[in-house]
Amino acid sequence: MLRHSGHTLFASMSRATACLELSPAELSVALRGQHYLRAEVRPAVMPQRVTVEENAEVISSDNGVITFGQSSSMATHRPG
């Protein structure tokens, strides 16, 4: 879970690493982690456009929560 100013920004029950680039116009997300992962991003202001990298997809976007899912044929490793 990632918090900013007491507000949850990113949450995932899967072991995941995320790279987020957020502006009022766009949210860009790259996810890495387990074979199948599901994550939520809760921005203070919903962006006009959401883009994801690789084989991730937006599952839903409502009530201020954007839910992503990713399924890969091989689990990836976190750097380091």
ROVEXDO-387636 format. One record per residue: x, y, z of N, C-alpha, C, O in turn; residue number from 0. Coordinates in Angstrom, 1 decimal, always signed. Layout:
# ROVEXDO-387636
n_u  n_v  n_w  ca_u  ca_v  ca_w  c_u  c_v  c_w  o_u  o_v  o_w  seq
X  Y  Z  X  Y  Z  X  Y  Z  X  Y  Z  NUM
...
This chain:
# ROVEXDO-387636
n_u  n_v  n_w  ca_u  ca_v  ca_w  c_u  c_v  c_w  o_u  o_v  o_w  seq
+0.8  -1.2  +0.0  +0.0  +0.0  +0.0  +0.9  +1.2  +0.0  +1.9  +1.3  +0.7  0
+0.5  +2.2  -0.8  +1.3  +3.5  -0.9  +0.3  +4.6  -0.5  -0.8  +4.7  -1.1  1
+0.7  +5.4  +0.4  -0.1  +6.5  +0.9  +0.6  +7.8  +0.6  +1.8  +7.9  +0.6  2
-0.2  +8.8  +0.4  +0.3  +10.2  +0.2  -0.6  +11.1  +1.0  -1.8  +11.2  +0.7  3
-0.1  +11.9  +2.0  -0.8  +12.8  +2.8  -2.0  +12.1  +3.4  -3.1  +12.7  +3.5  4
-1.8  +10.9  +3.9  -2.9  +10.2  +4.6  -3.9  +9.5  +3.7  -4.9  +8.9  +4.2  5
-3.8  +9.7  +2.4  -4.7  +9.2  +1.4  -4.1  +7.9  +0.7  -2.9  +8.0  +0.2  6
-4.8  +6.8  +0.6  -4.2  +5.6  -0.1  -4.2  +5.9  -1.6  -5.3  +6.2  -2.2  7
-3.0  +5.8  -2.2  -2.9  +6.1  -3.6  -2.8  +4.8  -4.4  -3.4  +4.7  -5.5  8
-2.1  +3.8  -3.9  -1.9  +2.5  -4.6  -2.1  +1.4  -3.6  -1.5  +1.4  -2.5  9
-2.9  +0.3  -4.0  -3.0  -0.8  -3.1  -3.1  -2.1  -4.0  -3.7  -2.1  -5.0  10
-2.5  -3.2  -3.4  -2.6  -4.5  -4.1  -2.4  -5.6  -3.1  -1.4  -5.5  -2.3  11
-3.2  -6.6  -3.2  -3.0  -7.8  -2.3  -1.9  -8.7  -2.9  -1.3  -9.5  -2.2  12
-1.6  -8.5  -4.2  -0.5  -9.2  -4.8  +0.8  -8.5  -4.5  +0.8  -7.4  -4.2  13
+1.9  -9.3  -4.6  +3.2  -8.7  -4.4  +3.5  -8.0  -5.7  +3.7  -8.6  -6.8  14
+3.5  -6.6  -5.7  +3.6  -5.9  -6.9  +4.5  -4.6  -6.8  +4.6  -4.1  -5.7  15
+5.1  -4.2  -7.9  +5.8  -3.0  -8.0  +5.1  -2.2  -9.1  +4.8  -2.7  -10.1  16
+4.9  -0.9  -8.8  +4.2  -0.1  -9.8  +4.9  +1.2  -10.0  +5.6  +1.7  -9.2  17
+4.9  +1.6  -11.3  +5.4  +2.9  -11.7  +4.2  +3.7  -12.1  +3.6  +3.4  -13.1  18
+3.9  +4.8  -11.4  +2.8  +5.7  -11.7  +3.2  +7.1  -12.2  +4.1  +7.6  -11.5  19
+2.6  +7.6  -13.2  +2.8  +8.9  -13.6  +1.4  +9.6  -13.7  +0.6  +9.2  -14.5  20
+1.2  +10.5  -12.8  -0.2  +11.0  -12.6  -0.2  +12.5  -12.8  +0.6  +13.3  -12.3  21
-1.2  +12.9  -13.6  -1.5  +14.3  -13.8  -3.0  +14.4  -14.0  -3.7  +13.4  -14.2  22
-3.6  +15.6  -13.9  -5.0  +15.7  -14.1  -5.5  +15.2  -15.5  -6.6  +14.7  -15.7  23
-4.6  +15.3  -16.5  -4.9  +14.8  -17.8  -4.8  +13.3  -18.0  -5.5  +12.7  -18.8  24
-3.8  +12.7  -17.4  -3.5  +11.3  -17.7  -2.8  +10.6  -16.5  -2.1  +11.2  -15.7  25
-3.2  +9.3  -16.4  -2.5  +8.4  -15.5  -1.9  +7.3  -16.3  -2.5  +6.6  -17.1  26
-0.6  +7.2  -16.1  +0.2  +6.1  -16.8  +0.7  +5.1  -15.8  +1.3  +5.5  -14.8  27
+0.4  +3.8  -16.0  +0.7  +2.8  -15.1  +1.5  +1.7  -15.7  +1.2  +1.2  -16.8  28
+2.6  +1.2  -15.0  +3.3  +0.0  -15.4  +3.4  -0.8  -14.1  +3.8  -0.4  -13.1  29
+3.0  -2.1  -14.3  +2.9  -3.0  -13.1  +3.9  -4.2  -13.3  +4.1  -4.6  -14.5  30
+4.5  -4.6  -12.3  +5.4  -5.8  -12.3  +5.1  -6.6  -11.0  +4.8  -6.0  -10.0  31
+5.2  -7.9  -11.1  +4.9  -8.7  -9.9  +4.6  -10.1  -10.2  +5.2  -10.7  -11.0  32
+3.7  -10.7  -9.4  +3.3  -12.1  -9.5  +2.7  -12.4  -10.9  +2.3  -11.5  -11.7  33
+2.5  -13.7  -11.1  +1.9  -14.2  -12.4  +0.6  -13.5  -12.7  +0.4  -13.0  -13.8  34
-0.3  -13.4  -11.7  -1.5  -12.7  -11.9  -1.6  -11.7  -10.8  -1.4  -12.0  -9.6  35
-1.9  -10.4  -11.1  -2.0  -9.4  -10.1  -3.2  -8.5  -10.4  -3.6  -8.3  -11.5  36
-3.7  -8.0  -9.3  -4.8  -7.0  -9.4  -4.4  -5.9  -8.4  -4.0  -6.1  -7.3  37
-4.6  -4.7  -8.9  -4.2  -3.5  -8.1  -5.2  -2.4  -8.3  -5.9  -2.3  -9.3  38
-5.2  -1.5  -7.3  -6.1  -0.3  -7.3  -5.3  +1.0  -7.2  -4.3  +1.0  -6.4  39
-5.7  +2.0  -7.9  -5.1  +3.3  -7.8  -6.2  +4.2  -7.5  -7.3  +4.2  -8.1  40
-6.0  +5.1  -6.5  -7.1  +6.0  -6.0  -6.6  +7.4  -6.0  -6.2  +8.0  -5.0  41
-6.5  +8.0  -7.2  -6.0  +9.4  -7.3  -7.0  +10.4  -6.7  -8.2  +10.2  -6.7  42
-6.5  +11.5  -6.2  -7.3  +12.5  -5.6  -8.3  +13.1  -6.6  -9.4  +13.5  -6.3  43
-7.8  +13.3  -7.9  -8.6  +13.8  -9.0  -8.5  +12.7  -10.1  -7.4  +12.3  -10.5  44
-9.7  +12.3  -10.6  -9.7  +11.3  -11.7  -9.1  +11.9  -12.9  -9.6  +13.0  -13.4  45
-8.2  +11.2  -13.6  -7.6  +11.7  -14.8  -8.6  +11.5  -16.0  -9.5  +10.7  -15.9  46
-8.3  +12.3  -17.0  -9.2  +12.2  -18.2  -8.9  +11.0  -19.0  -9.8  +10.4  -19.7  47
-7.6  +10.5  -19.0  -7.2  +9.3  -19.8  -6.3  +8.4  -18.9  -5.5  +8.9  -18.1  48
-6.5  +7.1  -19.1  -5.6  +6.1  -18.4  -4.9  +5.3  -19.4  -5.6  +4.7  -20.3  49
-3.6  +5.1  -19.3  -2.9  +4.2  -20.1  -2.1  +3.2  -19.3  -1.6  +3.6  -18.2  50
-2.0  +2.0  -19.8  -1.3  +1.0  -19.1  -0.2  +0.4  -20.0  -0.4  +0.4  -21.3  51
+0.8  -0.1  -19.5  +1.9  -0.7  -20.3  +1.8  -2.2  -20.3  +1.2  -2.8  -19.4  52
+2.4  -2.8  -21.3  +2.5  -4.3  -21.4  +1.2  -5.0  -21.5  +0.3  -4.5  -22.2  53
+1.0  -6.0  -20.7  -0.3  -6.8  -20.8  -1.2  -6.5  -19.6  -2.1  -7.3  -19.3  54
-1.1  -5.3  -19.0  -2.1  -4.9  -18.0  -3.3  -4.3  -18.7  -3.3  -3.9  -19.8  55
-4.4  -4.3  -18.0  -5.6  -3.7  -18.5  -6.5  -3.1  -17.4  -6.3  -3.5  -16.2  56
-7.2  -2.1  -17.7  -8.1  -1.4  -16.8  -9.4  -2.3  -16.7  -10.1  -2.6  -17.7  57
-9.7  -2.8  -15.4  -10.8  -3.6  -15.2  -12.1  -2.7  -14.9  -13.1  -3.0  -15.5  58
-11.9  -1.7  -14.1  -13.0  -0.8  -13.8  -12.5  +0.5  -13.4  -11.3  +0.7  -13.0  59
-13.3  +1.5  -13.5  -13.0  +2.9  -13.1  -14.2  +3.6  -12.6  -15.0  +4.2  -13.4  60
-14.5  +3.5  -11.3  -15.7  +4.1  -10.7  -15.4  +4.5  -9.3  -14.6  +3.9  -8.6  61
-16.2  +5.4  -8.8  -16.2  +5.9  -7.4  -14.8  +6.3  -7.0  -14.4  +6.1  -5.8  62
-14.0  +6.8  -7.9  -12.6  +7.3  -7.5  -11.6  +6.2  -7.4  -10.5  +6.5  -7.0  63
-11.9  +5.0  -7.9  -11.0  +3.9  -7.8  -10.8  +3.3  -9.2  -11.8  +3.0  -9.9  64
-9.5  +3.2  -9.6  -9.2  +2.6  -10.9  -8.6  +1.2  -10.6  -7.6  +1.2  -10.0  65
-9.2  +0.2  -11.1  -8.8  -1.2  -10.8  -8.1  -1.8  -12.1  -8.6  -1.7  -13.2  66
-6.9  -2.3  -11.9  -6.1  -2.9  -13.0  -5.9  -4.4  -12.7  -5.9  -4.8  -11.6  67
-5.8  -5.1  -13.8  -5.4  -6.5  -13.7  -4.3  -6.8  -14.7  -4.2  -6.2  -15.8  68
-3.5  -7.8  -14.4  -2.4  -8.2  -15.3  -2.2  -9.7  -15.1  -2.1  -10.2  -14.0  69
-2.1  -10.3  -16.2  -1.8  -11.8  -16.2  -0.6  -12.0  -17.2  -0.7  -11.6  -18.3  70
+0.4  -12.7  -16.7  +1.5  -12.9  -17.6  +1.8  -14.4  -17.6  +1.5  -15.1  -16.7  71
+2.5  -14.8  -18.6  +2.8  -16.3  -18.8  +3.9  -16.7  -17.8  +4.1  -17.8  -17.5  72
+4.7  -15.7  -17.4  +5.8  -16.0  -16.5  +5.9  -14.9  -15.4  +5.8  -13.7  -15.7  73
+6.1  -15.3  -14.2  +6.2  -14.3  -13.1  +7.5  -13.5  -13.4  +8.5  -14.0  -13.7  74
+7.4  -12.2  -13.1  +8.5  -11.3  -13.2  +9.2  -11.1  -11.9  +8.5  -11.3  -10.8  75
+10.4  -10.7  -11.9  +11.1  -10.5  -10.6  +11.3  -9.0  -10.4  +11.5  -8.2  -11.4  76
+11.2  -8.6  -9.2  +11.4  -7.2  -8.8  +12.9  -6.9  -8.9  +13.7  -7.7  -8.6  77
+13.3  -5.7  -9.4  +14.7  -5.4  -9.5  +15.3  -5.3  -8.1  +14.7  -4.9  -7.1  78
+16.6  -5.7  -8.1  +17.4  -5.6  -6.8  +17.6  -6.7  -6.1  +18.2  -6.7  -5.0  79
